[in-house]
Amino acid sequence: MLIDFFYTLRSAKLPVSVKEFLVLLEGLQAGVVGPEAGNLDDFYYLARTSLVKDEKHFDKFDRAFAAYFKGVEMLTDFTKDVPLEWLRKTLELELSPEDKAKIEKMGWDELMETLKKRFEEQKERHEGGSKWIGTGGTSPFGANGFNPQGIRIGQEKSRNKSAVKVWDQRAYKDYDDSQELGTRNIKVALRRLRKFAREGSEDELDLDDTIKSTAANAGYLDIKMVPERHNNVKVLLLMDVGGTMDEHIARVEELFSAAKTEFKHLEFYYFHNCVYDFMWKNNKRRFSEKFATWDIIRKYNKDYKLIFVGDATMSPYEILQPGGSVEYNNEEAGSEWIQRLTNAFPKFTWINPEPQGVWQYRQSISIMQQLVSQRMHPLTLRGLEEAMRELTK
């Protein structure tokens, strides 16, 4: 049985060796994982520890593991004050456009204050209503219903893209930088940004000058050397991850993979929806391994080209309101940090994977376009070429 598991991992392009597989078998023989039922989680961690030596392959391993052990779900218990029985998904509310238009939305302060009152007053589960925290209704608080502006509690993923805050802790995955590209055109588009300069010691033959000097020297060989040419473009890549960006993972992975190939000096960080006072490099440890945005601004010089990648699809509060982040109470508005970054790195652009045809219907995209001086381009070949041309001006 585990031989097939080994080949499944290899098919997923994981660098798993026979030696590592034998370590896994030795662990099983030693009784590290018991034979009783319900120990699949224990086996998962033993297998990952034995077979995966680099965290960047965890996502590939998870997908291959789930594909082999069909029906397996890795569940994480995030302890919250909200009783879990309230959050069961029993009904997804579907309303007509006319019905949706009748539902009024609360302002930011009213929304936060009302949520606090609901926690104090509510004692039981509710379903299908318009007031309490529940499911399948028109209340601003809960899951699987509809409200033009609310707080999502206990829902697996976004449905209407109208939540201004999300109660649940969410796990995001790093973008896979080894993603195989379906086309070379993305690389060709990014290549427009590359610049080559001669730097370092003289260790490369200058053939044309050698021939010319030898001829001028009456045929006696006169070798001429020049410094090796290096790609000196420096890129700071900031990528939105999680939430609505899940719809664009494949295309962003292609872009990320191409960027790592084309730019020798590439630094990258993740953010969610909008940049605030910190970013991260590992999505599984985004709250424990933070990189202060101020430190990032100070660390890299103005010669770095700044590229934002994100759909800019969020509540306007997340950009304009202190405390507007869906995940935590940010002291300063996201717009402040966007302005600081664009001031620190004058050569910047924003690449948006959302179809350009919907931009005019998203208030947050219009706001972000203004913040980045209309330097927003779609994640298309033409859009990438325009973005790269903009960075070279």
Rosetta blueprint (number, residue, H / E / L):
1 M L
2 L H
3 I H
4 D H
5 F H
6 F H
7 Y H
8 T H
9 L H
10 R H
11 S H
12 A L
13 K L
14 L L
15 P L
16 V L
17 S L
18 V H
19 K H
20 E H
21 F H
22 L H
23 V H
24 L H
25 L H
26 E H
27 G H
28 L H
29 Q H
30 A L
31 G L
32 V L
33 V L
34 G L
35 P L
36 E L
37 A L
38 G L
39 N L
40 L H
41 D H
42 D H
43 F H
44 Y H
45 Y H
46 L H
47 A H
48 R H
49 T H
50 S H
51 L H
52 V L
53 K L
54 D L
55 E H
56 K H
57 H H
58 F H
59 D H
60 K H
61 F H
62 D H
63 R H
64 A H
65 F H
66 A H
67 A H
68 Y H
69 F L
70 K L
71 G L
72 V L
73 E L
74 M L
75 L L
76 T L
77 D L
78 F L
79 T L
80 K L
81 D L
82 V L
83 P L
84 L H
85 E H
86 W H
87 L H
88 R L
89 K L
90 T L
91 L L
92 E L
93 L L
94 E L
95 L L
96 S L
97 P H
98 E H
99 D H
100 K H
101 A H
102 K H
103 I L
104 E L
105 K L
106 M L
107 G L
108 W H
109 D H
110 E H
111 L H
112 M H
113 E H
114 T H
115 L H
116 K H
117 K H
118 R H
119 F H
120 E H
121 E H
122 Q L
123 K L
124 E L
125 R L
126 H E
127 E E
128 G L
129 G L
130 S L
131 K L
132 W L
133 I L
134 G E
135 T E
136 G L
137 G L
138 T L
139 S L
140 P L
141 F E
142 G E
143 A E
144 N L
145 G L
146 F L
147 N L
148 P L
149 Q L
150 G E
151 I E
152 R E
153 I L
154 G L
155 Q L
156 E L
157 K L
158 S L
159 R L
160 N L
161 K L
162 S L
163 A E
164 V E
165 K E
166 V E
167 W L
168 D L
169 Q L
170 R L
171 A L
172 Y L
173 K L
174 D L
175 Y L
176 D L
177 D L
178 S L
179 Q L
180 E L
181 L L
182 G L
183 T L
184 R L
185 N H
186 I H
187 K H
188 V H
189 A H
190 L H
191 R H
192 R H
193 L H
194 R L
195 K L
196 F E
197 A E
198 R E
199 E E
200 G E
201 S E
202 E E
203 D E
204 E E
205 L E
206 D L
207 L H
208 D H
209 D H
210 T H
211 I H
212 K H
213 S H
214 T H
215 A H
216 A H
217 N L
218 A L
219 G L
220 Y L
221 L L
222 D L
223 I L
224 K L
225 M E
226 V E
227 P E
228 E E
229 R E
230 H E
231 N E
232 N L
233 V L
234 K E
235 V E
236 L E
237 L E
238 L E
239 M E
240 D E
241 V L
242 G L
243 G H
244 T H
245 M H
246 D H
247 E H
248 H H
249 I H
250 A H
251 R H
252 V H
253 E H
254 E H
255 L H
256 F H
257 S H
258 A H
259 A H
260 K H
261 T H
262 E H
263 F L
264 K L
265 H E
266 L E
267 E E
268 F E
269 Y E
270 Y E
271 F E
272 H L
273 N L
274 C L
275 V L
276 Y L
277 D L
278 F E
279 M E
280 W E
281 K L
282 N L
283 N H
284 K H
285 R H
286 R L
287 F L
288 S L
289 E L
290 K L
291 F E
292 A E
293 T H
294 W H
295 D H
296 I H
297 I H
298 R H
299 K H
300 Y L
301 N L
302 K L
303 D L
304 Y E
305 K E
306 L E
307 I E
308 F E
309 V E
310 G L
311 D L
312 A L
313 T L
314 M L
315 S L
316 P L
317 Y H
318 E H
319 I H
320 L H
321 Q L
322 P L
323 G L
324 G L
325 S L
326 V L
327 E L
328 Y L
329 N L
330 N L
331 E L
332 E L
333 A L
334 G H
335 S H
336 E H
337 W H
338 I H
339 Q H
340 R H
341 L H
342 T H
343 N H
344 A H
345 F L
346 P L
347 K L
348 F E
349 T E
350 W E
351 I E
352 N E
353 P L
354 E L
355 P L
356 Q H
357 G H
358 V H
359 W H
360 Q H
361 Y H
362 R L
363 Q H
364 S H
365 I H
366 S H
367 I H
368 M H
369 Q H
370 Q H
371 L H
372 V L
373 S L
374 Q L
375 R L
376 M E
377 H E
378 P E
379 L L
380 T L
381 L H
382 R H
383 G H
384 L H
385 E H
386 E H
387 A H
388 M H
389 R H
390 E H
391 L H
392 T L
393 K L
